[in-house]
Amino acid sequence: MPYISQPVALSQFPWDIWYGTPMEWAKRTGNVVRLVKHDRGGHFAAVDAPDLLVKDVQDFFGDRDLSGTHVFYKE
């Protein structure tokens, strides 16, 4: 698999099969700069825990230094 050099954020939900993936494993395939483990939600996080998923997206893309983008940057 090609390495993803763009900063990457991961959200892990306990009812998903990949919950608990070690950070060192995740970093083998990409530039993982943020990892959030939640206490609820599952494979369909947008349905199970939309509030948590939206917060993760806003927090990551809202920080232009962390995400390397200016998508949701807050002045």
PyMOL commands that set and color helices and strands:
alter all, ss='L'
color gray80, all
select helices_A, chain A and resi 23-26+45-48+50-61+64-67
alter helices_A, ss='H'
color red, helices_A
select strands_A, chain A and resi 4-12+30-37
alter strands_A, ss='S'
color yellow, strands_A
deselect
rebuild
show_as cartoon
